[in-house]
Amino acid sequence: MSATPFTWIDDDAGFADACAAAAAEDAYAVDTEFHRERTYYPRVAVIQLRWDTTTVVVDALAVDLQPLAGLLASPAVAVLHAAEQDLEVFRRACGALPTHLFDTQVVAGFAGFSTPSLTTLTESILHVRLPKGDRMTDWTRRPLSEGQLSYAASDVEHLFALRDHLVADVESRGRMEWAEAECAALLARAGQDGDPSAAWWRIKEARQLRGAASGVAQELAKWREQRARETDVPVRFVLADLAVAGIAQAQPTTVAQLNAVRGLGGKSLRGDVADAVLAAVARGVELPRSELRLPAVDELEREQRPAAALAAAWVAQLARQEKIDATLLATRSDLTAFLGGAPVARLREGWRAKLVGEPLARLVRGEAALVFDGAGGLLLEERSRQPLVLGDD
């Protein structure tokens, strides 16, 4: 395909004019290129904007990014693909988020696609092949090559066409309200900071810990997360995952004991860092059970786990039947929260309640049953109240 025509902008006035022009439209397409390999927060290097038939590629390292806040605050709809990380970039770069969001990846999930890439959508829907880009390209290098710039511009070129097609498709299925609600939920989540008390859930080795070790893992991972934010470095630069799990198990009380723990990779902790780690260990050992934040999977009673597995199988089949991305219908955490009786659960709210939550509630109450349909599938049907009697009269 031919290269996307675009204008390169690397001055404040040009960027401010572009943001003002985009804000005057009903919708604008936007994407970012960023790095975070050596930082906690993403550092944006390039911003791509499209409005009407105009595409600009902006040197985010050279311009004042504040005009972007004005664009995001406008009533225009921001059209993005897989927006989660871009929203984090916006919040960090200019302290703002879009007023309205249309995420083509999210909406495509209601049209039968399963977490599709932008390339998948453009090829499947528009029959257009995007230019290939180097995933490891250095977007902070200047000058950027024509290939890099063309690749960046192509990321926004087809978003309006995809939006038009997806709106028509999803509206024909009667699901546009669902898709809009999901985009709004994504936007709402982007405005919230992650809870550092739950950071230990991301450590595979720590999730297996029990008793006081769980409390230490929680407090230590919380300290690590907060320090990484304060110093803007990746959490692994503060303390490796293996070190967090090892310290949680060993529960050292002295610097010598601390530095003998496996997982430090030969690096000795000393000074303020060693003191902070030991303080986190002490807090974790004394942490009341009521203050321990457990991952959702651990909150489900053992006797309910078979029900969760069966429900997951039914949800997967329902997703295929309804042609909706299964991760949009219900995740494992959604099922766990619902079956565990959590008062706030996605399956008790909105469109999911009717499609998934209410049938599962009947199943849990014994008013419905899952049966094989004779063709390898499952059916959720009303349960007969007539008891099944085995044996002779």
C-alpha positions as CSV (number, residue, x, y, z in Angstrom):
1,M,0.0,0.0,0.0
2,S,1.1,3.6,-0.5
3,A,2.6,5.5,2.4
4,T,0.2,7.6,4.6
5,P,0.6,11.3,3.8
6,F,1.4,13.2,7.0
7,T,2.9,16.4,8.3
8,W,5.8,16.3,10.8
9,I,5.4,18.8,13.7
10,D,8.2,19.7,16.1
11,D,7.3,23.2,17.2
12,D,4.9,24.5,19.9
13,A,2.8,26.6,17.6
14,G,2.3,23.8,15.1
15,F,1.2,21.4,17.8
16,A,-1.2,23.9,19.4
17,D,-2.8,24.6,16.0
18,A,-3.1,20.8,15.3
19,C,-4.8,20.2,18.7
20,A,-7.2,23.1,18.2
21,A,-8.1,21.9,14.7
22,A,-8.7,18.3,15.9
23,A,-10.8,19.6,18.9
24,A,-13.1,21.4,16.4
25,E,-14.2,18.1,14.8
26,D,-16.7,15.6,16.0
27,A,-13.9,13.0,16.4
28,Y,-10.2,12.7,16.2
29,A,-7.9,9.6,16.0
30,V,-4.8,9.5,18.2
31,D,-2.0,7.1,19.0
32,T,1.4,7.3,20.8
33,E,4.8,5.8,20.7
34,F,6.6,5.6,24.0
35,H,9.2,3.8,26.0
36,R,9.2,2.6,29.6
37,E,12.0,0.0,29.7
38,R,14.0,2.0,32.2
39,T,11.3,4.0,33.8
40,Y,8.2,3.3,35.9
41,Y,6.1,5.8,33.9
42,P,5.8,5.7,30.1
43,R,7.8,8.5,28.4
44,V,6.1,9.5,25.2
45,A,8.3,10.2,22.2
46,V,5.8,10.5,19.3
47,I,2.1,11.5,19.1
48,Q,0.0,10.7,16.0
49,L,-3.1,12.7,15.3
50,R,-5.7,12.5,12.6
51,W,-8.8,14.6,12.0
52,D,-11.0,14.8,8.9
53,T,-8.4,13.8,6.2
54,T,-5.3,15.4,7.9
55,T,-2.6,13.3,9.7
56,V,0.2,14.8,11.7
57,V,3.1,13.1,13.5
58,V,4.4,15.1,16.4
59,D,7.8,15.1,18.1
60,A,6.6,14.8,21.7
61,L,10.2,15.4,22.8
62,A,10.4,18.8,21.3
63,V,7.0,20.4,22.0
64,D,5.0,21.6,25.0
65,L,2.4,18.9,25.4
66,Q,-0.1,21.0,27.4
67,P,-2.3,21.7,24.3
68,L,-3.1,18.0,24.3
69,A,-5.0,18.5,27.5
70,G,-7.3,20.9,25.7
71,L,-7.9,18.5,22.9
72,L,-8.7,15.6,25.3
73,A,-11.1,17.8,27.3
74,S,-13.0,18.8,24.2
75,P,-16.4,17.1,23.4
76,A,-14.9,15.4,20.4
77,V,-14.6,11.6,20.5
78,A,-11.1,10.2,20.8
79,V,-10.8,7.1,18.6
80,L,-7.9,4.8,19.6
81,H,-7.0,1.2,19.3
82,A,-6.1,-0.8,22.5
83,A,-6.2,2.5,24.4
84,E,-5.2,1.4,27.9
85,Q,-1.5,2.3,27.7
86,D,-2.1,5.4,25.6
87,L,-4.5,6.7,28.3
88,E,-1.7,6.2,30.9
89,V,0.6,8.2,28.6
90,F,-2.0,11.1,28.3
91,R,-2.4,11.2,32.0
92,R,1.3,11.3,32.6
93,A,2.1,13.7,29.8
94,C,-0.5,16.4,30.3
95,G,-2.7,15.3,33.3
96,A,-5.8,14.7,31.2
97,L,-7.9,11.9,29.7
98,P,-10.4,12.0,26.8
99,T,-13.9,13.2,27.5
100,H,-15.3,10.4,25.2
101,L,-13.5,7.3,24.1
102,F,-14.1,4.9,21.2
103,D,-11.6,2.0,21.4
104,T,-11.7,-0.1,18.2
105,Q,-10.2,-3.1,19.9
106,V,-12.9,-3.1,22.6
107,V,-15.8,-2.5,20.3
108,A,-14.5,-5.2,17.9
109,G,-14.9,-7.6,20.8
110,F,-18.7,-7.2,20.4
111,A,-18.5,-8.0,16.7
112,G,-16.8,-11.4,17.2
113,F,-13.2,-10.5,17.3
114,S,-11.0,-11.7,20.2
115,T,-8.7,-8.9,21.4
116,P,-7.6,-8.1,17.8
117,S,-4.5,-6.2,16.8
118,L,-4.9,-3.2,14.6
119,T,-3.3,-5.1,11.8
120,T,-5.9,-7.9,12.2
121,L,-8.8,-5.4,12.0
122,T,-7.5,-3.5,9.1
123,E,-6.9,-6.6,7.1
124,S,-10.1,-8.4,8.1
125,I,-12.5,-5.5,7.8
126,L,-10.9,-3.0,5.3
127,H,-8.6,-5.5,3.4
128,V,-5.7,-3.2,3.9
129,R,-2.3,-4.3,4.9
130,L,-0.4,-1.9,7.3
131,P,3.3,-1.3,6.8
132,K,5.4,-3.5,9.0
133,G,7.3,-1.8,11.8
134,D,10.2,-2.7,14.0
135,R,8.8,-3.4,17.5
136,M,12.2,-2.6,19.0
137,T,12.6,0.7,17.2
138,D,14.0,3.6,19.3
139,W,11.4,6.3,19.1
140,T,13.6,8.7,21.0
141,R,16.3,8.8,18.3
142,R,16.3,11.8,16.1
143,P,16.0,12.2,13.3
144,L,13.4,9.5,12.8
145,S,13.6,7.6,9.5
146,E,10.9,7.9,6.8
147,G,10.0,4.3,7.5
148,Q,9.4,5.0,11.2
149,L,7.4,8.0,10.4
150,S,5.2,6.3,7.8
151,Y,4.7,3.4,10.2
152,A,3.6,5.8,13.0
153,A,1.2,7.7,10.7
154,S,-0.4,4.5,9.5
155,D,-1.5,3.7,13.0
156,V,-4.2,6.4,12.9
157,E,-4.9,6.5,9.1
158,H,-7.7,3.9,9.2
159,L,-9.2,4.3,12.6
160,F,-12.2,6.4,11.3
161,A,-13.0,3.8,8.7
162,L,-12.8,1.0,11.3
163,R,-15.0,3.0,13.6
164,D,-17.7,3.4,10.9
165,H,-17.7,-0.3,10.1
166,L,-17.7,-1.4,13.7
167,V,-20.5,1.0,14.7
168,A,-22.7,-0.4,11.8
169,D,-21.9,-4.0,12.7
170,V,-22.4,-3.7,16.5
171,E,-25.5,-1.6,16.1
172,S,-27.0,-4.3,13.9
173,R,-26.4,-6.7,16.7
174,G,-28.1,-4.4,19.3
175,R,-24.9,-4.1,21.3
176,M,-23.7,-0.6,20.8
177,E,-24.9,0.5,24.2
178,W,-22.8,-2.4,25.7
179,A,-19.7,-1.3,23.7
180,E,-20.1,2.3,24.8
181,A,-20.4,1.2,28.4
182,E,-17.2,-0.8,28.1
183,C,-15.3,2.1,26.6
184,A,-16.5,4.3,29.4
185,A,-15.4,1.7,32.0
186,L,-11.9,1.6,30.4
187,L,-11.7,5.4,30.6
188,A,-12.8,5.3,34.3
189,R,-10.2,2.8,35.2
190,A,-7.5,4.8,33.5
191,G,-8.2,7.7,35.9
192,Q,-7.4,5.6,38.9
193,D,-4.1,4.8,40.4
194,G,-3.3,1.1,41.0
195,D,-3.5,0.0,44.6
196,P,0.1,-0.7,45.8
197,S,-1.3,-3.1,48.4
198,A,-2.3,-5.4,45.6
199,A,1.1,-5.2,43.8
200,W,2.2,-8.6,45.3
201,W,-0.5,-10.3,43.2
202,R,1.7,-9.8,40.1
203,I,4.5,-11.9,41.7
204,K,4.0,-15.5,40.7
205,E,6.2,-16.9,43.5
206,A,4.5,-14.7,46.2
207,R,1.0,-15.8,45.3
208,Q,1.9,-19.3,46.7
209,L,2.8,-17.9,50.1
210,R,0.6,-18.4,53.2
211,G,0.4,-17.0,56.7
212,A,2.7,-14.3,57.8
213,A,4.7,-14.7,54.6
214,S,1.7,-13.3,52.6
215,G,1.6,-10.2,54.8
216,V,5.3,-9.7,54.3
217,A,4.9,-10.1,50.5
218,Q,2.1,-7.5,50.5
219,E,4.0,-4.9,52.6
220,L,7.3,-5.4,50.7
221,A,5.7,-5.3,47.3
222,K,3.8,-2.2,48.4
223,W,7.0,-0.5,49.5
224,R,8.7,-1.5,46.2
225,E,5.8,-0.1,44.1
226,Q,5.8,3.2,46.0
227,R,9.6,3.6,45.7
228,A,9.5,2.8,42.0
229,R,6.9,5.5,41.5
230,E,8.9,8.1,43.6
231,T,12.2,7.4,41.7
232,D,10.5,6.6,38.3
233,V,12.3,3.3,37.7
234,P,10.9,-0.1,36.9
235,V,10.0,-2.1,40.0
236,R,12.6,-4.7,39.1
237,F,15.3,-2.1,39.5
238,V,14.2,-1.6,43.1
239,L,13.9,-5.3,44.0
240,A,13.5,-8.4,41.9
241,D,10.4,-10.5,42.1
242,L,12.4,-13.5,43.4
243,A,13.9,-11.3,46.1
244,V,10.5,-10.2,47.3
245,A,9.3,-13.8,47.5
246,G,12.6,-14.9,49.2
247,I,12.5,-12.2,51.8
248,A,8.8,-12.9,52.5
249,Q,9.7,-16.5,53.3
250,A,12.8,-15.8,55.3
251,Q,11.4,-12.8,57.2
252,P,14.9,-11.4,58.2
253,T,15.3,-9.1,61.1
254,T,18.9,-7.9,60.5
255,V,20.8,-6.6,57.6
256,A,23.1,-9.6,57.6
257,Q,20.1,-12.0,57.4
258,L,18.5,-9.8,54.7
259,N,21.6,-10.0,52.5
260,A,21.8,-13.7,52.8
261,V,18.4,-14.2,51.2
262,R,18.3,-15.8,47.8
263,G,17.1,-13.6,44.9
264,L,19.2,-10.5,45.6
265,G,21.5,-11.6,42.8
266,G,24.6,-10.9,44.8
267,K,23.6,-7.2,45.4
268,S,23.8,-6.2,49.0
269,L,21.1,-3.9,50.5
270,R,22.4,-1.3,52.9
271,G,21.6,2.1,54.3
272,D,18.1,3.5,54.0
273,V,17.0,0.8,51.5
274,A,17.9,-2.0,53.9
275,D,16.2,-0.2,56.7
276,A,13.0,0.3,54.6
277,V,13.0,-3.4,53.5
278,L,13.3,-4.6,57.1
279,A,10.6,-2.2,58.2
280,A,8.3,-3.6,55.5
281,V,9.1,-7.1,56.7
282,A,8.2,-6.1,60.3
283,R,4.9,-4.6,59.2
284,G,4.1,-7.7,57.2
285,V,4.7,-10.1,60.0
286,E,2.4,-8.1,62.3
287,L,-0.2,-7.4,59.6
288,P,-3.7,-8.3,60.8
289,R,-5.5,-10.9,58.7
290,S,-8.3,-8.3,58.1
291,E,-5.8,-6.1,56.3
292,L,-4.4,-8.7,54.0
293,R,-5.4,-8.2,50.4
294,L,-5.8,-11.6,48.8
295,P,-6.0,-12.2,45.1
296,A,-9.6,-12.9,43.9
297,V,-8.7,-16.5,43.0
298,D,-7.8,-17.2,46.6
299,E,-11.1,-15.8,47.9
300,L,-13.2,-18.7,46.4
301,E,-14.0,-21.5,48.7
302,R,-12.5,-24.9,47.7
303,E,-16.0,-26.5,47.2
304,Q,-16.9,-23.7,44.8
305,R,-14.0,-24.2,42.5
306,P,-15.6,-27.0,40.4
307,A,-18.6,-24.6,39.9
308,A,-16.2,-21.9,38.7
309,A,-14.6,-24.3,36.2
310,L,-18.0,-25.4,34.9
311,A,-19.2,-21.8,34.7
312,A,-16.0,-20.8,32.8
313,A,-16.7,-23.6,30.2
314,W,-20.3,-22.3,29.7
315,V,-19.1,-18.7,29.4
316,A,-16.6,-19.7,26.7
317,Q,-19.3,-21.5,24.8
318,L,-21.7,-18.5,25.2
319,A,-19.0,-16.2,23.8
320,R,-18.7,-18.4,20.7
321,Q,-22.5,-18.6,20.4
322,E,-23.0,-14.8,20.8
323,K,-19.8,-13.9,18.9
324,I,-18.5,-11.8,21.7
325,D,-14.9,-11.8,23.0
326,A,-14.9,-14.2,26.0
327,T,-12.7,-11.8,28.0
328,L,-15.5,-9.1,27.7
329,L,-18.2,-11.5,28.9
330,A,-16.4,-12.7,32.1
331,T,-12.9,-13.2,33.2
332,R,-11.9,-15.8,35.8
333,S,-11.8,-13.0,38.4
334,D,-15.3,-12.0,37.4
335,L,-16.6,-15.6,38.0
336,T,-14.7,-15.8,41.3
337,A,-16.2,-12.6,42.6
338,F,-19.7,-13.5,41.5
339,L,-19.7,-17.1,42.8
340,G,-17.9,-15.9,46.0
341,G,-20.8,-13.5,46.7
342,A,-18.9,-10.3,46.3
343,P,-21.5,-7.4,46.6
344,V,-19.6,-5.5,43.9
345,A,-19.0,-7.6,40.8
346,R,-19.1,-6.9,37.1
347,L,-21.6,-9.8,36.5
348,R,-24.1,-8.1,38.7
349,E,-24.1,-4.9,36.7
350,G,-25.1,-3.6,33.3
351,W,-25.4,-5.7,30.2
352,R,-23.3,-8.6,31.8
353,A,-26.0,-9.1,34.5
354,K,-28.6,-10.1,32.0
355,L,-26.4,-12.1,29.6
356,V,-24.2,-13.9,32.2
357,G,-25.0,-13.0,35.8
358,E,-28.7,-13.8,35.9
359,P,-28.4,-17.3,34.3
360,L,-25.4,-18.1,36.6
361,A,-27.5,-17.0,39.6
362,R,-30.2,-19.4,38.6
363,L,-27.6,-22.1,38.3
364,V,-26.2,-21.4,41.7
365,R,-29.7,-21.4,43.3
366,G,-30.4,-24.8,41.7
367,E,-33.1,-23.3,39.5
368,A,-31.2,-24.2,36.3
369,A,-28.7,-26.9,35.3
370,L,-25.9,-27.3,32.7
371,V,-26.4,-30.3,30.5
372,F,-24.6,-31.7,27.4
373,D,-26.4,-30.9,24.2
374,G,-25.4,-34.2,22.5
375,A,-23.0,-32.4,20.2
376,G,-20.2,-31.6,22.6
377,G,-21.7,-28.4,23.9
378,L,-23.4,-27.2,27.1
379,L,-26.9,-26.0,27.6
380,L,-28.2,-24.0,30.5
381,E,-31.8,-25.0,31.0
382,E,-34.4,-24.8,33.7
383,R,-34.1,-27.6,36.2
384,S,-37.0,-30.0,36.8
385,R,-38.2,-30.0,40.3
386,Q,-39.1,-33.7,40.1
387,P,-36.4,-35.6,42.0
388,L,-34.4,-38.2,40.2
389,V,-35.0,-41.6,41.9
390,L,-32.4,-44.4,41.3
391,G,-33.0,-48.1,41.8
392,D,-36.1,-50.3,42.0
393,D,-39.4,-49.2,43.6
